[in-house]
Amino acid sequence: MTTPIDPITFAVIKNAMDAIVDEVAYTVLRTARSEIVKDVMDYSAAICDRDGQMIAQAKTIALHLGAIPEAMAAVKARYGDSLAPGDAVIVNDPYQGGMHLPDIFMFVPFFYQGELEGFCVVICHHTDVGGRVPGSNASDSTEIYQEGLRIPVVKLYEAGVVNDTMERVIAQNVRLPDRVLGDLRAQYAASQVGVRELTGLLDRYGREAARTYFAELLDYAERLTRAEIRTWPKGTFTFEDFIDDDGLSPEPIPIRVALTVHEDHVSVDYTGSSPQVRAAINSTRSYTNSCTYLSVRCALKGDVPNNAGVFRCVSIHVPEGSVLNPVEPAAVAARALTGYRVFDTMLGALAQVVPDRIPAAGEGGNTVVCLSGQDDTGKPYIIVDMICGAWGARPHADGVEAITNASQNLSNTPVETLEAQHPVRVEAYEMEPDSCGAGRYRGGLGIRRSYRVLADDVLLQLRADRMKFQPYGLNGGGPARAASNTLAHGDTVEALPSKVGMRIARGDQVTHIQPGGGGFGDPLLRPLPELEHDVWNHKLSAAFVRQHHAAVVDPATGKADLAATQALRAMLPV
């Protein structure tokens, strides 16, 4: 007998699922060992139904979660009906549904009175999973075998007992086993919290009611999504953006998308994007799908639930052998960079569909600075610092600054954490004036971060972008300023490319300046009081305001000269 849908009960269960999955995420935060999880918050949590469809996601990295369908399919293909209470299945192989090797998926089945009712899923970016370089995240690897330990679909726990063989294999192959095993145990502990809370939910409502409402959560998200797409203009909308290069070749890497809006669904075609490249910036199919789902979700209204019901309304074509769907053994460790550009490209297409909702391009995704070696006591260390900076200008407001890119939901590592645990001193961590795109609404400012290394023979791995192709503006807004990397050694300051791996010495200083976000709207329409405020707060210089806004503002007083501004604008070409 089918349980009838009561709207009040539906709302209670929907909110309960959101609370449960957030509690799973908070448990990871409280119990993890590494700063990349507990400080940067590079992890995700979700709950899936008994068929493996995601029905709730935590307020963590949304870009991880659209990859769950492929990983879940691999888990089900391997274990079928042989899962049991207390099991925990892990996988990180990008060619079995994973994304890149540092991201280890953990699937914990949830049983109620002997029957499978769902899965708790926790994904964490681990500090190191072995391979040719510390951090396992280098952009200059050329095949998957160089990147670290590939974990196929395997049980790390069986009936609540850890698989000692698998745990010892992992510990033997990573540089910081205490952190890696500690974070894996945090994933398992958090999943047990989810199992406990789901058990309480089914105790209250019963199995049949829970199954009915879980299915309705997916159907509800699908109905809302299709209803909204029906209001969108129909047709095909194209956009193109670029990655500077792969670090091994100077050739730009195009990402092209054709977004077609049908009656109540959209189809996305990446034909024309670059073939797969030698370096490790190839994006797995699962990650490309995830970026695509997230882009569409960002264009929907806020009351649409974040679950797999949205995925049903999006069909995706990604050519095999492309940078967005590489063929094994392509390297993929730095695939996040390509995913960020997929997000930018999709938003460029969606801006033509719902222009009142889509911001200009953000800073281009996080920059990864990895510093590793041994401190003066001989203890190994690995810093994996992810610098997040700014949003592009929005259709009705300036871009947000000093915040994570909309596709990431990360946090910058606190300076105190970096300095307390590693031989490094952060000598600059600040917003960069004039780094934004000009517009009626300006983009957010980018971040400057500078590291002084306090150890010998340090390996620097730097993965950045947007040096050649700046974050775009929309509706007449200007692009943001390009990124830059420098290395100061004594009195010499050397410009570095966007992607680099090299040895540096004690006392060297590495500085990365991110772009800001692109601008939105005609820069000449920005009111003078807002320009005065920007100059007074040292966000924009008087020279920038004069060049991009044709306005004259006194840098000492922050006051605009109306007559001089009118004279300057009278000289502009009509």
ZASE-92281 format. One line per 3 residues: number of its first residue (from 1); their letters; for each residue x negated, y, z of C-alpha. Coordinates in Angstrom, 3 decimals. Example, Ala and Ser with C-alpha at 12.3 -4.5 7.8 and 13.67 -1.06 7.14 Angstrom:
2
1 = AS = -12.300 -4.500 7.800  -13.670 -1.060 7.140
***
This chain:
574
1 = MTT = 0.000 0.000 0.000  -1.428 3.383 -1.051  -1.783 5.955 1.705
4 = PID = 0.105 9.169 0.801  -2.006 12.333 0.713  -1.252 14.713 3.559
7 = PIT = -2.860 18.126 2.872  -3.685 18.785 6.525  -5.339 15.395 6.976
10 = FAV = -7.161 15.944 3.680  -8.574 19.259 4.925  -9.615 17.708 8.248
13 = IKN = -11.401 14.786 6.564  -13.052 17.077 3.997  -14.429 19.315 6.743
16 = AMD = -15.399 16.284 8.821  -17.460 14.914 5.935  -19.191 18.268 5.528
19 = AIV = -19.963 18.328 9.263  -21.243 14.749 9.275  -23.615 15.217 6.349
22 = DEV = -24.919 18.469 7.855  -25.578 16.630 11.113  -27.588 14.083 9.131
25 = AYT = -29.611 16.958 7.662  -30.145 18.610 11.054  -31.431 15.313 12.437
28 = VLR = -34.070 15.174 9.709  -35.085 18.729 10.587  -35.407 17.894 14.288
31 = TAR = -37.328 14.628 13.881  -39.587 15.050 10.821  -43.350 15.193 11.235
34 = SEI = -44.564 17.272 8.278  -44.180 20.997 7.720  -43.012 20.460 4.145
37 = VKD = -39.883 18.852 5.597  -39.323 20.595 8.926  -40.530 24.086 7.879
40 = VMD = -40.224 24.277 4.095  -37.088 22.092 4.302  -37.834 20.195 1.105
43 = YSA = -35.295 17.447 1.701  -31.660 16.593 1.066  -28.828 14.553 2.516
46 = AIC = -25.615 13.196 1.064  -22.875 10.668 1.703  -21.579 8.391 -1.042
49 = DRD = -18.493 6.193 -1.147  -18.637 2.408 -1.459  -18.992 2.737 -5.252
52 = GQM = -22.005 5.011 -4.828  -20.298 8.242 -5.840  -21.420 11.302 -3.881
55 = IAQ = -18.542 12.666 -1.812  -20.367 15.123 0.471  -23.710 16.924 0.436
58 = AKT = -25.551 18.849 3.108  -26.670 22.453 2.847  -30.070 21.359 1.621
61 = IAL = -31.723 21.133 -1.818  -28.886 20.720 -4.274  -31.327 19.974 -7.105
64 = HLG = -32.119 16.606 -5.531  -28.577 15.392 -5.309  -27.541 15.271 -8.951
67 = AIP = -30.198 12.573 -9.356  -28.353 10.228 -6.978  -26.241 8.484 -9.673
70 = EAM = -29.304 7.092 -11.491  -31.072 6.080 -8.273  -27.893 4.541 -6.876
73 = AAV = -27.420 2.539 -10.069  -30.931 1.122 -9.632  -30.185 0.167 -6.014
76 = KAR = -26.959 -1.592 -6.959  -28.621 -3.381 -9.869  -31.346 -4.699 -7.557
79 = YGD = -29.321 -5.699 -4.515  -25.712 -5.954 -5.669  -23.648 -7.394 -2.818
82 = SLA = -26.634 -8.515 -0.729  -26.900 -5.373 1.408  -26.177 -5.717 5.130
85 = PGD = -25.742 -3.458 8.174  -29.048 -1.928 9.271  -30.623 -2.152 5.823
88 = AVI = -32.436 0.827 4.324  -33.455 0.821 0.673  -36.140 3.180 -0.603
91 = VND = -37.292 4.136 -4.101  -39.452 6.862 -5.600  -40.230 5.499 -9.073
94 = PYQ = -39.248 8.192 -11.604  -38.464 5.463 -14.104  -36.008 3.747 -11.750
97 = GGM = -33.851 6.780 -10.984  -36.363 8.753 -8.931  -37.628 12.249 -9.694
100 = HLP = -41.329 12.367 -8.805  -43.346 10.199 -6.470  -43.438 12.492 -3.386
103 = DIF = -39.613 12.450 -3.272  -38.662 9.172 -1.576  -34.964 8.301 -1.671
106 = MFV = -33.524 6.288 1.217  -30.124 4.623 0.890  -28.549 3.247 4.073
109 = PFF = -25.328 1.289 3.528  -22.443 1.955 5.903  -20.347 -1.033 6.917
112 = YQG = -17.065 -0.968 8.807  -15.700 -4.172 10.269  -17.886 -6.193 7.935
115 = ELE = -17.083 -4.381 4.676  -19.220 -1.874 2.776  -17.605 1.564 2.893
118 = GFC = -20.339 3.926 1.754  -23.958 5.055 1.862  -25.934 7.668 3.740
121 = VVI = -28.620 9.072 1.457  -31.640 11.083 2.595  -34.334 12.336 0.212
124 = CHH = -37.575 13.830 1.549  -40.568 15.322 -0.205  -43.523 13.613 1.477
127 = TDV = -46.832 15.364 2.090  -48.802 12.724 0.203  -48.112 9.438 -1.563
130 = GGR = -51.654 8.723 -2.703  -52.974 9.089 -6.232  -55.910 10.988 -7.656
133 = VPG = -55.432 14.204 -5.655  -54.170 15.093 -2.172  -50.484 16.013 -2.161
136 = SNA = -49.712 13.787 -5.163  -48.210 16.778 -6.935  -50.887 17.882 -9.421
139 = SDS = -49.782 19.378 -12.720  -52.876 18.139 -14.588  -52.325 14.394 -14.269
142 = TEI = -51.718 12.713 -17.610  -49.964 9.458 -16.688  -47.753 8.201 -13.887
145 = YQE = -50.406 5.773 -12.644  -52.596 8.673 -11.501  -49.880 10.248 -9.393
148 = GLR = -49.621 7.932 -6.426  -47.849 4.910 -5.028  -44.836 3.903 -7.126
151 = IPV = -42.202 2.343 -4.917  -39.611 0.249 -6.737  -36.180 -0.364 -5.253
154 = VKL = -37.101 -2.202 -2.041  -35.790 -2.637 1.512  -37.864 -0.752 4.073
157 = YEA = -35.518 -1.973 6.846  -33.569 -5.237 6.933  -30.844 -5.563 9.551
160 = GVV = -32.496 -2.757 11.499  -35.972 -4.308 11.458  -38.742 -2.509 9.584
163 = NDT = -40.383 -4.362 6.707  -43.876 -4.470 8.158  -45.482 -5.455 4.866
166 = MER = -43.978 -2.520 2.992  -44.818 -0.103 5.779  -48.444 -1.250 5.824
169 = VIA = -48.677 -0.927 2.031  -47.459 2.656 2.261  -49.785 3.510 5.151
172 = QNV = -52.773 2.060 3.298  -52.139 4.144 0.186  -51.515 7.634 1.568
175 = RLP = -53.932 10.143 3.043  -51.836 11.140 6.068  -49.990 7.961 7.089
178 = DRV = -48.780 9.341 10.425  -46.878 12.113 8.658  -45.535 9.951 5.865
181 = LGD = -44.361 7.126 8.132  -43.031 9.676 10.620  -40.914 11.329 7.931
184 = LRA = -39.643 7.953 6.687  -38.566 7.133 10.240  -36.857 10.515 10.430
187 = QYA = -34.929 9.622 7.265  -33.819 6.329 8.815  -32.879 7.920 12.152
190 = ASQ = -30.843 10.600 10.422  -29.028 7.997 8.358  -28.084 6.142 11.545
193 = VGV = -26.482 9.353 12.798  -24.395 9.374 9.618  -23.397 5.735 10.144
196 = REL = -22.376 6.474 13.735  -20.230 9.460 12.790  -18.617 7.711 9.828
199 = TGL = -17.724 4.833 12.116  -15.933 7.281 14.399  -14.072 8.764 11.427
202 = LDR = -12.819 5.355 10.299  -11.938 4.411 13.874  -9.610 7.403 13.851
205 = YGR = -8.040 7.128 10.383  -8.538 3.516 9.364  -10.219 1.943 6.365
208 = EAA = -7.436 2.319 3.809  -6.761 5.959 4.643  -10.477 6.779 4.486
211 = RTY = -10.818 5.155 1.074  -7.791 7.052 -0.201  -9.034 10.407 1.039
214 = FAE = -12.593 9.787 -0.161  -11.212 9.135 -3.645  -9.041 12.240 -3.374
217 = LLD = -12.098 14.362 -2.518  -13.590 13.418 -5.874  -10.316 13.845 -7.764
220 = YAE = -9.698 17.221 -6.112  -13.120 18.548 -7.162  -12.525 17.268 -10.680
223 = RLT = -9.077 18.895 -10.899  -10.385 22.266 -9.712  -13.324 22.113 -12.108
226 = RAE = -11.194 21.198 -15.114  -8.628 23.857 -14.242  -11.318 26.511 -14.158
229 = IRT = -12.985 25.388 -17.373  -9.607 25.753 -19.087  -9.888 29.512 -18.433
232 = WPK = -13.338 29.785 -20.018  -13.775 30.936 -23.629  -14.140 27.971 -25.959
235 = GTF = -17.097 27.460 -28.256  -20.815 26.687 -28.253  -23.218 29.000 -26.444
238 = TFE = -26.974 28.686 -26.948  -29.993 29.933 -25.045  -33.742 29.418 -25.081
241 = DFI = -36.404 29.975 -22.459  -40.042 28.930 -22.196  -42.612 27.490 -19.832
244 = DDD = -45.946 29.264 -20.373  -47.881 26.042 -21.077  -48.627 22.697 -19.459
247 = GLS = -52.076 23.720 -18.177  -53.885 21.402 -20.607  -52.805 23.107 -23.817
250 = PEP = -52.020 26.800 -24.439  -48.877 26.001 -26.405  -45.600 27.382 -24.997
253 = IPI = -43.000 24.789 -24.054  -39.487 25.666 -25.247  -36.351 24.630 -23.381
256 = RVA = -33.286 24.928 -25.612  -29.689 24.321 -24.669  -26.382 24.316 -26.492
259 = LTV = -23.489 24.520 -24.046  -20.095 23.675 -25.550  -16.938 24.546 -23.651
262 = HED = -14.105 22.170 -24.526  -10.539 22.274 -23.287  -11.279 21.069 -19.752
265 = HVS = -14.916 19.950 -19.751  -18.323 21.028 -20.995  -20.997 19.224 -22.963
268 = VDY = -24.657 20.145 -22.755  -27.194 19.318 -25.478  -30.936 19.856 -25.055
271 = TGS = -31.849 18.980 -28.648  -34.703 21.201 -29.825  -36.501 21.257 -26.495
274 = SPQ = -40.194 20.409 -26.460  -41.398 16.834 -26.878  -42.916 15.368 -23.728
277 = VRA = -46.309 16.838 -22.886  -49.607 15.400 -21.680  -49.555 17.146 -18.311
280 = AIN = -47.350 16.311 -15.360  -44.575 18.857 -15.905  -42.267 16.412 -17.689
283 = STR = -38.855 16.228 -16.046  -37.203 12.859 -15.568  -33.755 12.360 -17.043
286 = SYT = -32.269 12.140 -13.542  -33.769 15.514 -12.580  -32.650 17.167 -15.817
289 = NSC = -29.136 15.907 -15.160  -29.306 17.245 -11.619  -30.392 20.720 -12.802
292 = TYL = -27.573 20.732 -15.335  -24.876 19.777 -12.830  -26.113 22.429 -10.403
295 = SVR = -26.068 25.133 -13.088  -22.449 24.416 -13.951  -21.512 24.255 -10.278
298 = CAL = -23.063 27.685 -9.715  -20.746 29.139 -12.365  -17.619 27.745 -10.681
301 = KGD = -15.684 29.383 -7.894  -16.902 28.792 -4.377  -13.971 26.667 -3.230
304 = VPN = -14.816 23.718 -5.494  -16.177 20.871 -3.330  -19.782 19.884 -3.959
307 = NAG = -19.395 16.276 -4.985  -19.509 13.926 -7.953  -16.040 14.994 -9.078
310 = VFR = -17.755 17.996 -10.680  -20.130 15.654 -12.531  -17.180 14.028 -14.306
313 = CVS = -16.554 17.273 -16.171  -20.079 17.587 -17.588  -21.538 15.402 -20.344
316 = IHV = -25.255 15.699 -21.057  -27.394 14.765 -24.056  -31.161 14.781 -23.528
319 = PEG = -33.369 13.501 -26.375  -35.570 10.606 -25.342  -39.258 11.396 -25.482
322 = SVL = -38.677 15.057 -24.726  -40.122 17.096 -21.860  -36.682 16.675 -20.259
325 = NPV = -36.485 12.891 -20.692  -40.012 11.474 -21.027  -40.965 7.929 -21.888
328 = EPA = -43.087 5.922 -19.448  -45.954 6.338 -18.559  -45.612 10.127 -18.851
331 = AVA = -46.760 12.072 -15.791  -43.980 13.900 -13.896  -45.420 15.066 -10.553
334 = ARA = -44.859 18.787 -11.244  -41.476 18.213 -12.869  -39.839 20.806 -10.585
337 = LTG = -41.276 23.631 -12.685  -39.464 22.342 -15.762  -36.297 21.856 -13.762
340 = YRV = -36.372 25.497 -12.697  -36.634 26.539 -16.332  -33.717 24.255 -17.215
343 = FDT = -31.733 26.102 -14.548  -32.745 29.487 -16.018  -31.871 28.320 -19.525
346 = MLG = -28.493 26.992 -18.466  -27.690 30.238 -16.653  -28.624 32.148 -19.797
349 = ALA = -26.008 30.163 -21.696  -23.429 30.402 -18.908  -23.902 34.190 -18.777
352 = QVV = -22.227 34.260 -22.180  -19.264 32.299 -20.807  -18.689 33.931 -17.404
355 = PDR = -20.787 37.117 -17.515  -19.275 38.490 -14.313  -20.707 35.599 -12.242
358 = IPA = -24.218 34.931 -13.533  -27.326 36.809 -12.337  -30.423 37.592 -14.370
361 = AGE = -33.340 35.186 -14.092  -34.973 34.805 -10.701  -38.685 34.548 -10.040
364 = GGN = -38.945 31.354 -12.050  -38.889 28.819 -9.246  -41.315 28.296 -6.422
367 = TVV = -45.063 28.404 -6.829  -46.946 25.502 -5.255  -50.302 26.220 -3.632
370 = CLS = -52.031 23.074 -2.426  -55.237 23.345 -0.382  -56.855 20.171 0.912
373 = GQD = -60.062 18.781 2.328  -61.561 18.223 5.774  -61.757 20.718 8.613
376 = DTG = -64.900 21.290 10.663  -64.132 18.282 12.876  -63.904 15.990 9.853
379 = KPY = -60.126 15.681 10.092  -58.362 15.567 6.698  -55.673 18.136 5.976
382 = IIV = -53.265 18.879 3.135  -51.418 22.172 2.739  -48.518 22.024 0.301
385 = DMI = -47.172 25.566 0.387  -44.166 26.456 -1.723  -43.731 30.190 -2.251
388 = CGA = -40.147 31.294 -2.842  -39.403 34.880 -3.743  -36.455 36.526 -5.419
391 = WGA = -33.156 36.346 -7.267  -32.395 38.236 -10.410  -30.006 41.172 -10.306
394 = RPH = -26.360 40.215 -10.066  -23.518 41.654 -12.158  -22.393 43.781 -9.204
397 = ADG = -25.471 44.087 -6.942  -29.250 44.093 -6.781  -31.107 40.807 -6.686
400 = VEA = -31.795 39.354 -3.258  -35.451 39.350 -2.240  -37.581 37.414 0.219
403 = ITN = -35.270 34.455 -0.252  -35.408 31.109 -1.972  -34.490 30.745 -5.624
406 = ASQ = -30.837 29.804 -6.024  -31.794 26.382 -7.375  -33.977 25.407 -4.402
409 = NLS = -32.677 26.320 -0.947  -36.195 26.064 0.493  -37.991 28.149 3.084
412 = NTP = -41.470 29.651 2.979  -43.843 28.027 5.458  -44.312 30.302 8.488
415 = VET = -47.757 31.876 8.577  -48.178 30.755 12.193  -47.623 27.121 11.189
418 = LEA = -50.162 27.270 8.383  -52.827 28.917 10.526  -52.266 26.791 13.619
421 = QHP = -52.512 23.453 11.821  -54.959 24.082 8.973  -58.292 25.856 8.316
424 = VRV = -56.731 28.785 6.491  -55.915 32.411 7.254  -53.016 34.112 5.488
427 = EAY = -54.195 37.657 4.804  -51.155 38.896 2.900  -47.518 37.870 2.921
430 = EME = -45.411 40.714 1.625  -43.066 41.922 -1.060  -44.765 43.219 -4.201
433 = PDS = -43.645 46.713 -5.277  -42.569 47.196 -8.912  -42.430 43.443 -9.568
436 = CGA = -38.714 43.438 -10.406  -36.852 44.024 -13.634  -35.186 47.430 -13.975
439 = GRY = -31.455 47.823 -14.494  -28.276 49.348 -13.177  -28.951 46.689 -10.604
442 = RGG = -32.618 45.832 -10.132  -33.990 42.385 -9.526  -35.362 41.341 -6.177
445 = LGI = -39.048 41.900 -5.517  -41.536 39.071 -5.813  -43.831 37.805 -3.062
448 = RRS = -47.576 38.300 -2.641  -49.278 35.550 -0.626  -53.011 35.474 0.007
451 = YRV = -55.021 32.644 1.609  -58.568 32.830 3.030  -60.021 29.318 3.282
454 = LAD = -61.928 28.523 6.461  -63.476 25.201 5.482  -66.054 23.919 3.017
457 = DVL = -65.397 22.236 -0.323  -61.658 22.908 -0.562  -59.611 21.507 -3.439
460 = LQL = -57.224 24.147 -4.787  -54.257 23.013 -6.850  -52.101 25.849 -8.073
463 = RAD = -48.885 25.418 -10.048  -47.279 28.649 -11.180  -45.611 30.025 -14.296
466 = RMK = -43.967 33.131 -15.795  -47.264 34.747 -16.782  -46.434 34.786 -20.498
469 = FQP = -42.645 34.568 -20.427  -41.265 36.903 -17.794  -37.924 36.399 -15.995
472 = YGL = -35.282 37.771 -18.333  -32.799 40.541 -17.666  -29.145 40.543 -18.706
475 = NGG = -26.748 43.071 -20.194  -29.501 45.573 -20.944  -31.542 44.919 -17.815
478 = GPA = -35.302 44.640 -18.123  -37.517 41.611 -17.515  -39.468 41.284 -14.287
481 = RAA = -43.231 41.726 -14.135  -45.342 38.682 -14.925  -46.925 36.476 -12.245
484 = SNT = -50.641 36.583 -11.456  -53.253 34.411 -9.721  -56.664 35.566 -8.556
487 = LAH = -59.653 34.089 -6.751  -61.951 36.386 -4.757  -65.430 34.979 -4.133
490 = GDT = -67.657 37.498 -2.387  -67.432 40.716 -4.391  -66.137 38.952 -7.498
493 = VEA = -62.431 38.726 -8.296  -61.519 36.233 -11.011  -58.157 35.931 -12.738
496 = LPS = -56.873 32.363 -12.744  -54.467 30.711 -15.189  -50.986 29.736 -14.100
499 = KVG = -51.958 26.096 -13.526  -55.329 25.197 -12.123  -57.206 22.569 -10.144
502 = MRI = -60.662 23.502 -8.860  -63.048 23.401 -5.911  -63.441 26.569 -3.874
505 = ARG = -65.756 27.521 -1.030  -65.461 28.690 2.556  -64.482 32.356 2.647
508 = DQV = -62.870 32.379 -0.810  -59.509 34.099 -1.061  -56.701 32.861 -3.281
511 = THI = -53.882 35.299 -4.077  -50.648 34.587 -5.897  -48.173 37.292 -6.871
514 = QPG = -44.793 36.056 -8.008  -42.611 37.872 -10.475  -39.486 39.452 -9.141
517 = GGG = -36.056 38.905 -10.657  -34.796 40.339 -13.921  -32.582 43.417 -14.018
520 = FGD = -28.888 43.649 -14.904  -27.336 46.502 -16.875  -28.682 49.748 -18.311
523 = PLL = -31.501 51.145 -16.104  -30.368 54.700 -16.873  -27.097 53.999 -15.057
526 = RPL = -28.779 53.353 -11.700  -27.696 56.212 -9.407  -30.410 58.595 -8.274
529 = PEL = -29.690 58.002 -4.548  -30.490 54.306 -5.055  -33.745 55.175 -6.828
532 = EHD = -34.599 57.566 -3.997  -33.986 54.762 -1.515  -36.243 52.382 -3.480
535 = VWN = -39.098 54.878 -3.642  -38.756 55.896 0.004  -38.939 52.244 1.030
538 = HKL = -41.944 51.614 -1.239  -40.073 49.014 -3.262  -40.492 51.012 -6.443
541 = SAA = -43.192 53.523 -7.263  -42.432 56.959 -8.661  -44.278 55.896 -11.818
544 = FVR = -42.041 52.825 -12.246  -38.904 54.926 -11.778  -40.144 57.445 -14.340
547 = QHH = -41.068 54.772 -16.893  -38.046 52.496 -16.598  -35.273 54.767 -15.316
550 = AAV = -36.356 58.108 -16.799  -36.012 59.691 -13.372  -38.370 61.925 -11.435
553 = VDP = -38.683 61.145 -7.724  -41.218 62.716 -5.373  -43.176 59.814 -3.802
556 = ATG = -43.939 61.863 -0.687  -40.380 62.884 0.160  -38.410 60.216 -1.729
559 = KAD = -36.227 62.975 -3.194  -35.193 63.154 -6.844  -35.845 66.244 -8.932
562 = LAA = -32.543 66.602 -10.784  -33.713 69.253 -13.241  -36.885 67.355 -14.141
565 = TQA = -34.872 64.145 -14.535  -32.386 65.824 -16.882  -35.249 67.264 -18.936
568 = LRA = -36.954 63.868 -19.124  -33.787 62.103 -20.240  -33.070 64.791 -22.851
571 = MLP = -36.300 63.719 -24.569  -35.176 60.071 -24.890  -34.237 58.847 -28.372
574 = V = -30.498 58.678 -28.949
***
